[in-house]
Amino acid sequence: MTTALITGATAGIGAAFARRLARDGHNLVLVARDADRLSEHATELHDRHGIEASVLTADLATEEGLTAVRERLTDRTHPVDLLVNNAGFGLKGRYLEVPMEDELRMLRVHCEAVLRLTSAAVLGMRERGRGGVVNVASVAAFLPRGTYGASKAWVVQFTQGAAQDLAGSGVRLLALCPGFVRTEFHERAGMAVDGIPGWMWLDADKVVDAALKDLARGRTVSIPDPRYKALLGASKLVPRGVMGRVSSGSGRRYGPR
């Protein structure tokens, strides 16, 4: 039986990955900061699907948390076959309105953690000749959206580059780029979403289904909805200066994901 490790596993897209993978018969390692929610989620998945679900309480904005997850990923006696780097958060406010320490914390979770944990996981996967990594980014990666969008753009570029370097190794990497998903993400960040049309909201379980299909197909980027694919295609026809003004006008209140 294979094992998947999921960061940010207690809610939203991370919880949806856990439900889907448990249903498919994968053992799980669930990573998040909230020990109580982790234990509750793991127990529920074990009881419902009969899989093994272990928990690892870790804050990926800290060296201690990153080290703990890295050590689990490099445990050769209990290898991880699929890594889902889902942990992330948004910040309320435009550039220069957010404290620098918060910006740096976000970059550590979105960029440094993704780099270090992906690197730790794929070393063993490459030796075994199989494995997969899903790095959760955002459609904000393709739009001028301040430091949040910049961090997600880095995730996309890193994932595509790493996938190219690992081609033929049996290890697949995918950058998942959803739009607005009905999760706790915006509420936790204090972002107002009243102005977002209903048709722009995606279901987390459907996002995960699309991502796993794209991973199996060998794709390196997944935009899990035809509406967002069309929007991004149309955005290429609009001058970046115009897109920048539109994106800046909405601020980070409407950060997708």
Buried (B, 14 or more C-beta within 10 A) or exposed (E): EBBBBBBBBBBBBBBBBBBBBBEEEBBBBBBBBEEEBBBEBBEBBBEEBEBBBBBBBBBBBBEEBBEBBBEBBBEEEEBBBBBBBBBBBBBBBBBEEBEEEBBEBBBBBBBBBBBBBBBBBBEBBBBEEBBBBBBBBBBBBBBBBBBBBBBBBBBBEBBBEBBEEBEEBBBBBBBBBBBBBEBEBBEEBEBEBEEBEEEBEBBBBBBBBBBBEBBEEEBBBBBBBEEBBEBBEEBEEEEEEEBEEEBBEBBBBBBBB
